[in-house]
Amino acid sequence: MKNVLQQIIKKNKEREQKAAADRLAEIDNPSTQDNRRNFLKKTALGGIALTGLMGATFEDTMAQTTSKVQKASAPSDLKITDMRYCFTAVMGGTAIIRIDTNQGIYGLGEVRDAADPKYALMLKSRILGENPCNVEKIFKIIKQFGGQARQAGGVCAVEMALWDLCGKAYNVPAWQLLGGRYRDTVRLYADTPESSSPEEQLKRIKFRTEDQGYSWLKMDVSINKLRDIPGTLVNKEILKQGGSQWQGNYMSYANTKHPFTGIQVTEKGLEELAKIVDNVRSMVGYEIPISTDHYGHMDLNNCLRLGRSLEKYRLAWLEDMVPWQYTEQHKTLTDALETPTTTGEDIYLLEYFKPLIDVHAVDIIHPDLASSGGLLETKRIGDYAEEKGIAMAMHQAGTPVSFMANVHCAAATQNFLALEHHSVDLPWWESLVKMTDGKKMIEKGYAPVPLSPGLGIELVDEVVKQHLDPRDTTYFAPTKEWDKKMSHDRTYS
């Protein structure tokens, strides 16, 4: 048999040599037209014939057949060489970071909305030279520099970028590295659009549910809506000390925890807030879940009264009625009300979720992956809650980078309910990135789970540059000032 194969190989090689000589002669012939000459040149470079492989070694064959295959990387030799950022205009300023390596592949992460990019940049000196595929090791190096809410933004941004890098290095989606997926699409929930008239609001809600396809909505039921209605609030004077519950000086309403404002809602006020919910529920119907949020800073007793007044509307959840740190107050609300309760968008790490989960202080946990610790830590939070019979929804209000990190985590977590999409009506938001698997990012209220490596996205530079925050319009500029480590970071003696 070997002699026969050798004879075939010999004859085929002779045939190929003759064909190659004929091709070369035709290329060199002055009468050959340019288009024909270009065709012959391309076919001469266009791969290797089967006869050329029949006499080759296995190693040579593999080298030839994979010569034009783009290899992801050599993961064991990867090293982090740089971290840079750009500051987008999403949600009042949201930074995207890029972690570069010695092999040309990079990972994208995001510092949580309205958080300082320096939360991430200060970590650069701690991760330079590390192998980005050692995600858990690097996370343990840097997690001491994260805090609650937006103070965790840097750690979470780096963790996101590491999973993006690791997926690209091994040529698999991030969800695969988390243990695989439970679902092919991730359900989204979107804010309920408000309007100046019931007719216009109904039109906008129909657009949200029928045209855009969202099957889960969320709305605000805020005492700020009562500030101009006489007889609805007691001690509303404190509302004047801050323009909203997010902005103001340290001692303003915006920064005063709920039990310490002295605000009470009257029966008339409760009726007015119930009318708002009743109006939306009548437009949406009872087929679609409606979650609620942003009630304002009032104490536990008034939260209980408001919760009871809204029970007949079968809301999907009451979110963050009191600060997340008050486990006992959350437990009181959950035990007293029939409507599910939730908190968690400002909690960093599983260890701070555990007190709430262990005593079933809420019915649903609600982490924001850009604060909770990143993809793996958020999956751990979801898995721990699942063991205690508690579901997980996910808060998200950033760029498509954080959004896609959430999609991968949600796909890999069994007790997941729905993921927030906060930029539904921002026309340029999706165009900040392109999906590397060619799929749509969002389709009729669901996010298809990507099959391409890492987070499955690439930035569209020209679009991102058009939507930078005016406070910082640099675009992945060098950050050499953050290269040198200047401290001893161990947290124990």
GUSEZA-660766 format. One record per residue (C-alpha): residue number from 1; residue in three letters; x negated, y, z. Coordinates in pm, 1 decimal, padded with zeros to 6 digits. Layout:
NODE   num   residu         c1         c2         c3
NODE   NUM      ALA          X          Y          Z
...
***
This chain:
NODE   num   residu         c1         c2         c3
NODE     1      MET    00000.0    00000.0    00000.0
NODE     2      LYS   -00281.2    00241.5    00087.8
NODE     3      ASN   -00442.2    00183.4   -00255.9
NODE     4      VAL   -00113.5    00257.6   -00427.2
NODE     5      LEU   -00070.7    00578.9   -00224.8
NODE     6      GLN   -00425.9    00682.5   -00303.1
NODE     7      GLN   -00363.8    00630.7   -00673.5
NODE     8      ILE   -00043.8    00838.9   -00654.0
NODE     9      ILE   -00226.0    01107.4   -00460.2
NODE    10      LYS   -00510.8    01110.1   -00713.6
NODE    11      LYS   -00275.5    01137.9   -01011.7
NODE    12      ASN   -00067.4    01411.0   -00844.8
NODE    13      LYS   -00378.5    01608.3   -00756.6
NODE    14      GLU   -00496.5    01583.4   -01115.4
NODE    15      ARG   -00152.5    01700.5   -01231.6
NODE    16      GLU   -00159.5    01991.0   -00984.7
NODE    17      GLN   -00511.1    02090.4   -01091.2
NODE    18      LYS   -00405.2    02092.5   -01455.4
NODE    19      ALA   -00089.2    02292.3   -01370.9
NODE    20      ALA   -00297.5    02540.5   -01171.0
NODE    21      ALA   -00541.3    02579.8   -01459.7
NODE    22      ASP   -00257.2    02631.4   -01705.3
NODE    23      ARG   -00098.5    02888.6   -01473.5
NODE    24      LEU   -00427.8    03077.1   -01436.1
NODE    25      ALA   -00479.3    03075.4   -01812.1
NODE    26      GLU   -00132.2    03216.9   -01866.4
NODE    27      ILE   -00192.4    03487.9   -01605.2
NODE    28      ASP   -00517.3    03586.8   -01776.5
NODE    29      ASN   -00364.7    03586.5   -02123.3
NODE    30      PRO   -00325.3    03950.1   -02239.9
NODE    31      SER    00000.6    03866.5   -02418.9
NODE    32      THR    00171.1    03755.1   -02093.3
NODE    33      GLN    00438.1    04008.8   -01989.6
NODE    34      ASP    00403.5    04177.8   -01647.8
NODE    35      ASN    00721.4    04029.1   -01498.8
NODE    36      ARG    00609.8    03678.9   -01602.8
NODE    37      ARG    00259.3    03740.1   -01464.8
NODE    38      ASN    00401.4    03856.0   -01128.1
NODE    39      PHE    00624.2    03547.8   -01113.5
NODE    40      LEU    00327.3    03316.4   -01175.8
NODE    41      LYS    00120.0    03489.1   -00907.1
NODE    42      LYS    00399.5    03452.0   -00650.6
NODE    43      THR    00452.4    03084.4   -00728.3
NODE    44      ALA    00079.5    03026.0   -00692.9
NODE    45      LEU    00099.2    03166.5   -00337.8
NODE    46      GLY    00436.4    03019.9   -00251.0
NODE    47      GLY    00353.9    02729.2   -00022.9
NODE    48      ILE    00201.3    02383.0   -00050.1
NODE    49      ALA    00315.9    02092.8   -00264.2
NODE    50      LEU    00401.5    01753.5   -00117.9
NODE    51      THR    00111.2    01596.8   -00311.6
NODE    52      GLY   -00127.3    01826.6   -00135.3
NODE    53      LEU   -00014.0    01687.3    00199.2
NODE    54      MET   -00023.3    01319.6    00117.8
NODE    55      GLY   -00400.0    01291.0    00157.9
NODE    56      ALA   -00434.5    01540.4    00443.8
NODE    57      THR   -00485.3    01474.4    00813.1
NODE    58      PHE   -00200.1    01530.9    01057.0
NODE    59      GLU   -00373.6    01840.8    01191.1
NODE    60      ASP   -00424.7    01986.4    00843.2
NODE    61      THR   -00066.9    01907.3    00748.4
NODE    62      MET    00068.1    02084.8    01059.7
NODE    63      ALA   -00160.0    02380.3    01002.3
NODE    64      GLN   -00038.8    02415.8    00643.4
NODE    65      THR    00331.9    02359.3    00705.8
NODE    66      THR    00341.0    02605.0    00997.4
NODE    67      SER    00109.9    02864.2    00846.7
NODE    68      LYS    00397.9    03099.0    00769.6
NODE    69      VAL    00605.8    03020.1    01076.8
NODE    70      GLN    00611.6    03310.8    01323.9
NODE    71      LYS    00500.7    03165.8    01653.9
NODE    72      ALA    00658.3    03325.0    01962.0
NODE    73      SER    00335.8    03334.2    02165.1
NODE    74      ALA    00097.3    03128.4    02371.9
NODE    75      PRO    00285.4    03169.7    02703.2
NODE    76      SER    00006.7    03049.8    02932.0
NODE    77      ASP   -00225.8    03320.4    02797.1
NODE    78      LEU    00017.6    03613.3    02818.9
NODE    79      LYS   -00090.3    03916.9    03020.4
NODE    80      ILE    00093.0    04240.6    03098.2
NODE    81      THR   -00101.2    04532.4    02952.1
NODE    82      ASP    00130.7    04833.5    02976.5
NODE    83      MET    00464.3    04976.7    03090.6
NODE    84      ARG    00631.3    05272.7    02920.2
NODE    85      TYR    00978.4    05425.9    02921.7
NODE    86      CYS    01230.6    05648.8    02754.2
NODE    87      PHE    01507.6    05837.8    02933.1
NODE    88      THR    01844.7    05806.4    02758.3
NODE    89      ALA    02148.1    06030.3    02800.2
NODE    90      VAL    02371.4    05737.7    02901.9
NODE    91      MET    02558.9    05796.0    03231.2
NODE    92      GLY    02377.0    06116.4    03322.2
NODE    93      GLY    02030.7    05973.4    03262.9
NODE    94      THR    01935.5    05606.6    03229.3
NODE    95      ALA    01578.2    05492.5    03166.5
NODE    96      ILE    01481.6    05200.0    02944.0
NODE    97      ILE    01140.7    05050.6    03016.6
NODE    98      ARG    00917.0    04846.0    02788.3
NODE    99      ILE    00657.8    04603.6    02923.6
NODE   100      ASP    00385.9    04523.8    02669.9
NODE   101      THR    00148.6    04226.7    02656.3
NODE   102      ASN   -00182.9    04122.4    02506.9
NODE   103      GLN   -00001.0    03921.2    02237.3
NODE   104      GLY    00211.0    04198.0    02092.2
NODE   105      ILE    00543.5    04079.1    02230.5
NODE   106      TYR    00727.5    04304.4    02475.3
NODE   107      GLY    01022.1    04299.8    02711.9
NODE   108      LEU    01298.3    04557.2    02765.1
NODE   109      GLY    01450.0    04646.0    03101.4
NODE   110      GLU    01659.5    04927.5    03244.9
NODE   111      VAL    01642.6    05145.1    03554.7
NODE   112      ARG    01997.0    05178.0    03683.7
NODE   113      ASP    02214.6    05469.5    03570.3
NODE   114      ALA    02129.4    05804.9    03733.5
NODE   115      ALA    01811.5    05664.3    03892.1
NODE   116      ASP    01459.2    05803.7    03855.3
NODE   117      PRO    01228.3    05622.9    03605.9
NODE   118      LYS    00953.1    05657.3    03868.6
NODE   119      TYR    01117.4    05373.0    04060.8
NODE   120      ALA    00982.7    05152.0    03781.8
NODE   121      LEU    00662.0    05336.7    03697.5
NODE   122      MET    00530.8    05302.6    04054.1
NODE   123      LEU    00534.6    04924.6    04003.0
NODE   124      LYS    00311.0    04931.1    03695.7
NODE   125      SER   -00015.0    04904.1    03889.7
NODE   126      ARG    00120.7    04601.2    04078.2
NODE   127      ILE    00198.6    04398.1    03765.1
NODE   128      LEU   -00079.7    04482.9    03517.5
NODE   129      GLY   -00274.1    04169.5    03424.6
NODE   130      GLU   -00003.0    03933.4    03548.4
NODE   131      ASN    00151.8    03667.0    03326.2
NODE   132      PRO    00508.5    03790.2    03265.1
NODE   133      CYS    00637.0    03433.2    03251.0
NODE   134      ASN    00570.2    03402.8    03624.3
NODE   135      VAL    00894.5    03590.5    03683.7
NODE   136      GLU    00964.1    03477.9    04038.9
NODE   137      LYS    00606.3    03540.2    04152.1
NODE   138      ILE    00607.6    03895.2    04013.8
NODE   139      PHE    00952.2    03957.1    04162.5
NODE   140      LYS    00817.8    03862.6    04505.7
NODE   141      ILE    00522.2    04098.2    04456.0
NODE   142      ILE    00743.6    04398.4    04380.7
NODE   143      LYS    01072.7    04336.3    04560.8
NODE   144      GLN    00948.9    04511.3    04877.0
NODE   145      PHE    00955.8    04836.6    04677.6
NODE   146      GLY    01328.3    04808.8    04604.6
NODE   147      GLY    01602.5    04949.5    04822.4
NODE   148      GLN    01979.0    04960.6    04820.1
NODE   149      ALA    02175.0    05106.5    04526.1
NODE   150      ARG    01962.4    05302.2    04279.4
NODE   151      GLN    01647.3    05260.1    04484.3
NODE   152      ALA    01642.5    04903.0    04348.7
NODE   153      GLY    01642.9    05030.0    03990.4
NODE   154      GLY    01271.6    04987.0    03928.1
NODE   155      VAL    01242.8    04632.3    04058.7
NODE   156      CYS    01549.8    04525.4    03862.5
NODE   157      ALA    01424.9    04693.4    03544.1
NODE   158      VAL    01096.7    04502.1    03562.8
NODE   159      GLU    01278.1    04174.8    03633.1
NODE   160      MET    01503.1    04222.8    03329.2
NODE   161      ALA    01202.9    04295.2    03107.8
NODE   162      LEU    01021.3    03984.5    03235.2
NODE   163      TRP    01310.1    03756.7    03138.2
NODE   164      ASP    01324.1    03924.2    02796.8
NODE   165      LEU    00950.8    03860.5    02756.4
NODE   166      CYS    00965.6    03506.4    02888.3
NODE   167      GLY    01250.9    03416.4    02655.3
NODE   168      LYS    01061.3    03554.8    02358.6
NODE   169      ALA    00745.2    03367.8    02464.1
NODE   170      TYR    00926.5    03033.8    02481.4
NODE   171      ASN    01165.8    03119.9    02196.5
NODE   172      VAL    01483.3    03063.6    02402.0
NODE   173      PRO    01764.7    03292.2    02525.0
NODE   174      ALA    01738.9    03424.4    02881.0
NODE   175      TRP    02048.5    03229.3    02984.7
NODE   176      GLN    01867.1    02906.4    02898.6
NODE   177      LEU    01588.6    02995.5    03142.2
NODE   178      LEU    01852.1    03050.4    03414.0
NODE   179      GLY    01970.8    02690.3    03378.2
NODE   180      GLY    02201.7    02702.9    03078.1
NODE   181      ARG    02538.7    02855.5    03003.2
NODE   182      TYR    02893.2    02786.8    03116.3
NODE   183      ARG    03059.2    02995.8    02843.8
NODE   184      ASP    03009.4    03115.1    02489.1
NODE   185      THR    03172.1    03455.4    02543.9
NODE   186      VAL    03177.6    03690.3    02842.1
NODE   187      ARG    03501.5    03864.7    02933.4
NODE   188      LEU    03479.7    04241.5    02978.0
NODE   189      TYR    03687.0    04490.5    03172.8
NODE   190      ALA    03720.8    04854.1    03073.4
NODE   191      ASP    03842.5    05174.6    03234.8
NODE   192      THR    04206.2    05266.1    03180.4
NODE   193      PRO    04216.2    05582.7    02968.4
NODE   194      GLU    04384.3    05882.8    03129.1
NODE   195      SER    04575.6    06158.9    02952.9
NODE   196      SER    04770.5    06477.0    03013.0
NODE   197      SER    05104.2    06317.3    02920.0
NODE   198      PRO    05261.5    05970.9    02961.5
NODE   199      GLU    05315.9    05946.7    02586.5
NODE   200      GLU    04950.6    06013.5    02507.5
NODE   201      GLN    04834.3    05778.3    02781.8
NODE   202      LEU    05052.7    05496.2    02647.9
NODE   203      LYS    04904.4    05552.3    02304.8
NODE   204      ARG    04551.6    05534.3    02445.2
NODE   205      ILE    04626.5    05223.4    02650.9
NODE   206      LYS    04765.5    05047.5    02344.2
NODE   207      PHE    04447.1    05140.6    02159.9
NODE   208      ARG    04244.5    04988.4    02445.3
NODE   209      THR    04441.8    04664.1    02463.9
NODE   210      GLU    04568.7    04609.1    02109.4
NODE   211      ASP    04302.0    04764.8    01887.9
NODE   212      GLN    03992.5    04722.8    02104.9
NODE   213      GLY    04120.0    04396.6    02249.7
NODE   214      TYR    04042.5    04441.8    02618.6
NODE   215      SER    04240.1    04205.3    02839.7
NODE   216      TRP    04126.3    04340.9    03178.7
NODE   217      LEU    04144.4    04706.4    03285.7
NODE   218      LYS    04034.3    04917.8    03580.9
NODE   219      MET    04165.5    05252.1    03705.9
NODE   220      ASP    04090.0    05509.8    03974.3
NODE   221      VAL    04341.8    05572.1    04254.9
NODE   222      SER    04173.1    05871.0    04411.2
NODE   223      ILE    04276.5    06112.0    04682.5
NODE   224      ASN    04113.6    06377.1    04461.9
NODE   225      LYS    04430.6    06355.6    04252.5
NODE   226      LEU    04621.6    06481.9    04559.2
NODE   227      ARG    04410.8    06786.8    04644.1
NODE   228      ASP    04645.1    07026.7    04460.5
NODE   229      ILE    04974.0    06863.7    04573.0
NODE   230      PRO    05102.3    07020.4    04898.6
NODE   231      GLY    05185.2    06789.1    05187.3
NODE   232      THR    04986.1    06488.1    05063.2
NODE   233      LEU    04661.4    06511.2    05262.5
NODE   234      VAL    04564.6    06596.4    05619.5
NODE   235      ASN    04229.5    06777.8    05659.7
NODE   236      LYS    04171.9    06826.0    05289.4
NODE   237      GLU    03952.6    07124.8    05378.1
NODE   238      ILE    03649.5    06892.3    05372.4
NODE   239      LEU    03710.6    06822.6    05002.7
NODE   240      LYS    03601.6    07180.2    04934.0
NODE   241      GLN    03255.2    07102.2    05070.6
NODE   242      GLY    03176.9    06890.9    04764.7
NODE   243      GLY    03309.4    06903.6    04409.9
NODE   244      SER    03357.8    06525.8    04398.2
NODE   245      GLN    03271.1    06214.7    04594.4
NODE   246      TRP    02938.5    06195.0    04406.2
NODE   247      GLN    02792.0    06547.6    04423.9
NODE   248      GLY    02712.6    06776.9    04713.8
NODE   249      ASN    02456.4    06852.8    04984.5
NODE   250      TYR    02367.0    06610.6    05261.2
NODE   251      MET    02651.6    06712.9    05494.6
NODE   252      SER    02915.3    06759.2    05223.0
NODE   253      TYR    03217.8    06541.2    05160.9
NODE   254      ALA    03020.5    06365.7    04886.5
NODE   255      ASN    02765.9    06236.2    05139.7
NODE   256      THR    02991.9    06180.5    05438.8
NODE   257      LYS    03077.1    05815.5    05497.0
NODE   258      HIS    03442.1    05723.4    05487.9
NODE   259      PRO    03516.8    05697.1    05863.3
NODE   260      PHE    03371.9    06041.7    05934.2
NODE   261      THR    03574.7    06275.3    05709.1
NODE   262      GLY    03895.1    06290.0    05913.8
NODE   263      ILE    04102.7    06281.5    05593.3
NODE   264      GLN    04444.4    06115.4    05617.7
NODE   265      VAL    04699.3    06045.5    05347.2
NODE   266      THR    05061.1    06133.5    05424.9
NODE   267      GLU    05358.3    05923.3    05321.0
NODE   268      LYS    05413.3    06167.9    05037.1
NODE   269      GLY    05050.9    06118.6    04936.0
NODE   270      LEU    05090.6    05740.5    04933.1
NODE   271      GLU    05400.6    05777.1    04717.4
NODE   272      GLU    05210.5    05995.4    04468.9
NODE   273      LEU    04925.2    05746.1    04441.6
NODE   274      ALA    05172.8    05459.6    04400.5
NODE   275      LYS    05337.9    05652.5    04115.3
NODE   276      ILE    05003.3    05664.9    03933.8
NODE   277      VAL    04962.6    05288.6    03959.7
NODE   278      ASP    05328.0    05224.8    03876.5
NODE   279      ASN    05295.5    05435.0    03561.7
NODE   280      VAL    04994.7    05238.3    03435.1
NODE   281      ARG    05140.3    04901.1    03533.0
NODE   282      SER    05462.4    04980.5    03346.2
NODE   283      MET    05260.1    05062.3    03033.1
NODE   284      VAL    05023.5    04764.9    03056.8
NODE   285      GLY    05266.0    04504.5    03188.3
NODE   286      TYR    05180.4    04217.1    03420.3
NODE   287      GLU    04992.9    03999.1    03171.2
NODE   288      ILE    04675.9    04207.7    03201.7
NODE   289      PRO    04478.5    04233.9    03529.9
NODE   290      ILE    04432.6    04587.6    03662.3
NODE   291      SER    04154.5    04655.6    03910.9
NODE   292      THR    04129.0    04976.2    04116.5
NODE   293      ASP    03841.7    05186.7    04247.3
NODE   294      HIS    03730.1    05530.5    04375.3
NODE   295      TYR    03994.8    05591.7    04640.6
NODE   296      GLY    03790.8    05859.1    04816.7
NODE   297      HIS    03631.1    05890.5    05158.3
NODE   298      MET    03896.2    05804.8    05416.6
NODE   299      ASP    03889.7    05576.3    05717.4
NODE   300      LEU    03991.0    05212.3    05757.7
NODE   301      ASN    04343.3    05289.3    05880.8
NODE   302      ASN    04428.5    05494.1    05574.1
NODE   303      CYS    04273.0    05231.7    05347.4
NODE   304      LEU    04505.2    04974.1    05504.5
NODE   305      ARG    04806.9    05196.8    05450.4
NODE   306      LEU    04710.3    05259.5    05087.3
NODE   307      GLY    04641.9    04891.2    05025.1
NODE   308      ARG    04984.4    04791.4    05159.7
NODE   309      SER    05159.6    05056.8    04950.6
NODE   310      LEU    05005.4    04910.9    04631.6
NODE   311      GLU    05058.5    04540.9    04700.2
NODE   312      LYS    05371.9    04508.6    04489.4
NODE   313      TYR    05170.9    04592.8    04176.1
NODE   314      ARG    04961.8    04272.8    04204.2
NODE   315      LEU    04630.9    04445.7    04143.8
NODE   316      ALA    04326.6    04237.0    04053.2
NODE   317      TRP    04123.7    04392.2    04332.8
NODE   318      LEU    04066.5    04687.2    04564.2
NODE   319      GLU    03702.4    04792.1    04518.2
NODE   320      ASP    03471.7    04956.1    04774.5
NODE   321      MET    03743.9    05090.8    05000.9
NODE   322      VAL    03479.8    05138.0    05272.9
NODE   323      PRO    03098.2    05136.2    05252.1
NODE   324      TRP    02955.6    04791.3    05183.6
NODE   325      GLN    02752.8    04800.3    05507.1
NODE   326      TYR    03069.7    04776.6    05720.1
NODE   327      THR    03120.6    04400.9    05710.7
NODE   328      GLU    03375.9    04394.9    05993.3
NODE   329      GLN    03588.6    04664.7    05829.0
NODE   330      HIS    03586.4    04474.4    05499.5
NODE   331      LYS    03689.4    04163.6    05689.5
NODE   332      THR    03978.0    04353.5    05850.1
NODE   333      LEU    04098.4    04477.5    05510.1
NODE   334      THR    04070.0    04134.9    05349.4
NODE   335      ASP    04259.1    03961.3    05628.5
NODE   336      ALA    04536.3    04222.3    05636.8
NODE   337      LEU    04602.8    04266.5    05264.2
NODE   338      GLU    04736.0    04031.0    04998.2
NODE   339      THR    04548.4    04211.8    04720.2
NODE   340      PRO    04193.5    04076.1    04665.2
NODE   341      THR    03910.6    04294.3    04794.0
NODE   342      THR    03561.8    04344.3    04655.4
NODE   343      THR    03233.6    04526.3    04712.5
NODE   344      GLY    02871.0    04492.6    04610.7
NODE   345      GLU    02764.1    04728.8    04332.0
NODE   346      ASP    02515.9    04900.7    04564.5
NODE   347      ILE    02377.0    04591.7    04741.2
NODE   348      TYR    02015.8    04483.2    04684.4
NODE   349      LEU    01925.5    04113.7    04726.8
NODE   350      LEU    02116.7    03802.9    04829.9
NODE   351      GLU    02020.2    03845.9    05195.7
NODE   352      TYR    02241.9    04157.5    05214.9
NODE   353      PHE    02533.0    03983.8    05042.3
NODE   354      LYS    02522.3    03690.1    05281.0
NODE   355      PRO    02689.9    03861.0    05581.8
NODE   356      LEU    02988.7    03953.9    05363.7
NODE   357      ILE    03006.8    03611.1    05200.7
NODE   358      ASP    02953.0    03403.8    05515.4
NODE   359      VAL    03258.9    03547.6    05692.5
NODE   360      HIS    03465.4    03589.9    05374.2
NODE   361      ALA    03476.5    03967.2    05431.7
NODE   362      VAL    03572.2    04012.4    05065.4
NODE   363      ASP    03753.8    03792.1    04816.2
NODE   364      ILE    03528.5    03883.5    04523.3
NODE   365      ILE    03166.2    03993.4    04517.7
NODE   366      HIS    03078.2    04265.9    04270.3
NODE   367      PRO    02701.8    04303.7    04216.5
NODE   368      ASP    02542.2    04543.6    03972.7
NODE   369      LEU    02254.1    04347.7    03821.5
NODE   370      ALA    02050.6    04670.8    03796.0
NODE   371      SER    02070.6    04700.7    04176.4
NODE   372      SER    02119.8    04346.8    04305.3
NODE   373      GLY    01777.3    04218.0    04203.4
NODE   374      GLY    01799.9    04130.7    03836.3
NODE   375      LEU    01915.3    03820.8    03650.6
NODE   376      LEU    01792.4    03539.2    03872.7
NODE   377      GLU    01876.3    03704.9    04203.6
NODE   378      THR    02226.5    03789.5    04078.2
NODE   379      LYS    02280.0    03430.5    03967.7
NODE   380      ARG    02170.0    03320.1    04314.6
NODE   381      ILE    02421.9    03562.0    04466.5
NODE   382      GLY    02696.4    03420.0    04245.8
NODE   383      ASP    02599.4    03060.8    04324.4
NODE   384      TYR    02595.9    03129.5    04698.4
NODE   385      ALA    02939.6    03292.6    04679.9
NODE   386      GLU    03071.8    03001.0    04477.7
NODE   387      GLU    02980.3    02759.6    04756.8
NODE   388      LYS    03197.9    02968.7    04991.6
NODE   389      GLY    03493.0    02984.2    04751.5
NODE   390      ILE    03433.5    03346.1    04646.4
NODE   391      ALA    03443.5    03464.8    04284.0
NODE   392      MET    03205.3    03711.5    04119.2
NODE   393      ALA    03282.3    04009.7    03897.5
NODE   394      MET    02996.0    04228.3    03774.2
NODE   395      HIS    02955.0    04606.3    03776.9
NODE   396      GLN    02768.1    04764.3    03483.6
NODE   397      ALA    02741.5    05125.5    03373.7
NODE   398      GLY    02420.0    05148.7    03173.6
NODE   399      THR    02275.8    05109.5    02824.7
NODE   400      PRO    02306.7    04797.4    02607.9
NODE   401      VAL    01982.5    04670.4    02766.5
NODE   402      SER    02138.7    04625.1    03110.7
NODE   403      PHE    02464.7    04519.2    02947.5
NODE   404      MET    02296.6    04229.2    02768.1
NODE   405      ALA    02105.6    04127.2    03081.0
NODE   406      ASN    02444.8    04101.1    03251.4
NODE   407      VAL    02585.6    03896.5    02964.1
NODE   408      HIS    02309.1    03636.6    03001.7
NODE   409      CYS    02356.7    03620.0    03379.0
NODE   410      ALA    02735.6    03595.0    03348.1
NODE   411      ALA    02702.2    03315.5    03094.1
NODE   412      ALA    02487.8    03118.9    03339.3
NODE   413      THR    02708.3    03167.8    03649.3
NODE   414      GLN    03013.7    02948.3    03695.9
NODE   415      ASN    03231.3    03162.9    03927.2
NODE   416      PHE    03212.8    03470.6    03702.9
NODE   417      LEU    03535.5    03665.0    03632.7
NODE   418      ALA    03466.6    03975.8    03424.8
NODE   419      LEU    03192.6    04228.5    03344.4
NODE   420      GLU    03242.7    04604.5    03345.5
NODE   421      HIS    03180.9    04798.8    03024.7
NODE   422      HIS    03162.1    05164.7    03118.9
NODE   423      SER    03085.0    05320.1    02777.3
NODE   424      VAL    03379.0    05185.5    02580.1
NODE   425      ASP    03455.3    05517.4    02414.0
NODE   426      LEU    03097.0    05633.7    02353.4
NODE   427      PRO    03071.4    05601.3    01973.1
NODE   428      TRP    02691.5    05568.3    01951.6
NODE   429      TRP    02641.8    05338.5    02252.2
NODE   430      GLU    02634.1    05003.7    02068.7
NODE   431      SER    02411.8    05142.5    01793.8
NODE   432      LEU    02126.3    05201.8    02041.4
NODE   433      VAL    02024.8    04839.5    01980.2
NODE   434      LYS    02067.8    04567.4    01721.0
NODE   435      MET    02148.5    04206.2    01803.5
NODE   436      THR    01866.7    03981.7    01683.1
NODE   437      ASP    02103.5    03692.1    01610.7
NODE   438      GLY    02317.8    03907.7    01381.0
NODE   439      LYS    02631.4    03878.5    01594.1
NODE   440      LYS    02844.9    04165.7    01718.1
NODE   441      MET    02766.6    04285.9    02067.9
NODE   442      ILE    03135.7    04316.1    02158.1
NODE   443      GLU    03430.3    04154.6    01985.2
NODE   444      LYS    03789.6    04208.8    02100.0
NODE   445      GLY    03709.4    04260.6    02466.5
NODE   446      TYR    03448.4    03985.4    02491.4
NODE   447      ALA    03071.8    03977.2    02450.8
NODE   448      PRO    02946.2    03679.4    02245.9
NODE   449      VAL    02658.2    03510.9    02429.2
NODE   450      PRO    02339.9    03553.2    02219.2
NODE   451      LEU    02151.6    03252.2    02086.4
NODE   452      SER    01831.0    03441.2    02001.1
NODE   453      PRO    01525.5    03464.4    02229.9
NODE   454      GLY    01506.7    03680.1    02541.1
NODE   455      LEU    01789.7    03928.8    02586.9
NODE   456      GLY    01862.2    03905.8    02213.7
NODE   457      ILE    01826.6    04274.5    02129.8
NODE   458      GLU    01587.7    04524.2    01974.5
NODE   459      LEU    01601.3    04901.4    02015.6
NODE   460      VAL    01700.9    05107.9    01714.2
NODE   461      ASP    01436.4    05375.1    01762.0
NODE   462      GLU    01590.7    05645.9    01548.1
NODE   463      VAL    01924.9    05620.6    01732.3
NODE   464      VAL    01773.7    05611.1    02079.9
NODE   465      LYS    01564.6    05917.6    01997.6
NODE   466      GLN    01883.5    06103.9    01906.2
NODE   467      HIS    02030.8    06032.5    02250.0
NODE   468      LEU    01753.1    06107.2    02496.6
NODE   469      ASP    01823.8    06301.7    02814.0
NODE   470      PRO    01716.1    06665.1    02756.5
NODE   471      ARG    01525.3    06660.3    03086.3
NODE   472      ASP    01273.1    06416.0    02937.6
NODE   473      THR    01253.9    06364.4    02562.4
NODE   474      THR    00927.8    06168.6    02556.4
NODE   475      TYR    00956.0    05832.2    02384.7
NODE   476      PHE    00750.2    05546.9    02527.2
NODE   477      ALA    00458.8    05781.5    02581.1
NODE   478      PRO    00142.6    05651.2    02753.5
NODE   479      THR    00168.1    05619.6    03132.9
NODE   480      LYS   -00200.3    05586.8    03226.8
NODE   481      GLU   -00143.9    05786.6    03545.8
NODE   482      TRP    00042.1    05485.2    03687.7
NODE   483      ASP   -00228.6    05226.8    03611.4
NODE   484      LYS   -00430.4    05245.6    03932.1
NODE   485      LYS   -00314.9    05088.3    04254.5
NODE   486      MET   -00381.1    05317.1    04553.1
NODE   487      SER   -00239.1    05129.9    04852.7
NODE   488      HIS   -00241.6    04809.2    05050.9
NODE   489      ASP    00112.5    04677.2    05017.1
NODE   490      ARG    00140.0    04387.3    05263.4
NODE   491      THR    00436.2    04432.6    05495.4
NODE   492      TYR    00296.8    04244.1    05795.6
NODE   493      SER   -00021.0    04243.1    06006.0
***
